[in-house]
Amino acid sequence: MKDIVFVISVHVKPGCEAELLRLVTPVLDAMRHEASFINAVLHQDPEDPTRFMLYETWADLDDVTQVQMHRDYRQPFWARLPALLREDRQVQIWQPLRGDFRFSQVSAKSGA
């Protein structure tokens, strides 16, 4: 099977941004060690800090839906998420066709 991408949009209640980050950080840290994991990028809307977008690439859709989503390390996140949400999270599944990446020492935050 080809790689699969999930684009997840989350809109939290004002004041819940830090808690969302506290809950999602250990999930991201743990899932990077999963065999079918390829990459993940967490984004925050610069104009609305209560909006987040997570872009995840995995090698196996069945593994994600049947195994990864049920991992113990995800449970605190799943349990608390409904109370943080301003609206239902949006999940889209995409099939990547091409990837172009540039890896450098320069951080995006540095403005360079």
N, C-alpha and C positions, 0 to 999 in steps of 0.2 A: 504494500500500500504506500501511496505517496504521503509526504508530510501534510499535516493539517494545521491550520491556524485558527485560533480563537481570538476574537476581539470582544472584550468584555467592557461595557461601560457601566459605571457605578456613580450614582448621584446621592451623596450622603447629606444628612441634615447639617445645617450650620453648627460648627463647634465639634463635629465628629471626625474631622479630618485626621487629627493626631491618633485617635483610637483606631481608625481604619488602617493607618500605616503601621501602628503597633501590632495589629492582628495579622496583616498580610505579609509583613517582613519575614516571620519565621516560616510561613508557607513557601514564599519564594526561595528562601535559603535552603529549605529541605527538598523542594521539587527539582532543583538543579542537579541533584544527585540521582534522579530517577533515570533508568536506562532509556526510556523513550522520549525524554525531554531534550529539546534542542535549544530553545532560548525563550526569554521573556523580557518584556520591557514595560515598566510601569510609568504612566504619564499622569500629570496633573494639569488641568486647564489653567493657563495663566490668567485668564479673565474671570474664572469662577473656581476658586480653590476647593469647592465642594464636589467638583466633577473629576473623576478619575477614569482612565482607560488603561486596560491591561492587554497587551498583545503577547500571545503565547504561541510558540510553534512546537509541535509534538510529532513524533514519527509514527504513531499508531493511535487512531481514533478509538478503537475498541479498548485499548489499554487505558486511555484517559477516562472514558465513560464508565467502564466496568471496574477499574482498579484505582486509578489515581484520585478520582473525585471522592473516594471513600477512605483515603488514608487517614490514620489517626491524627497526624499533624495538622490536618485541615479542619478538624472538628471544632476547636475553639472559634475559628473564623466563621464557619457555617452557623454555629449556635448564636453568635452575637450579631451577625450581619443584618438580619431583618430589622432589628431595633435601630440600626444606624442609617438605614436607607430612607431617602426622601421619596424615591419612586423605585419601582421594580428595576432590577439590573437587566441590562440588555446583553444578550450573547449572540454573536454571529460566528458562523463557521465559514472559513475561506480556504480555498485550494491555492497554494502559492504556485506561481508560474515562473518567477525569476527572482533572484535575490542579488543585490549589489551592496557590498559593504566596504567601508573604509575604516580601518582600525588605526588609531594614532594615539600618541601620548597626550594630546590636547583635550582637555575636558570641555564639553559643550557649555558648561556653566562659566567658563573663563571668558567666553565671548569671542574666542579665536576660531 
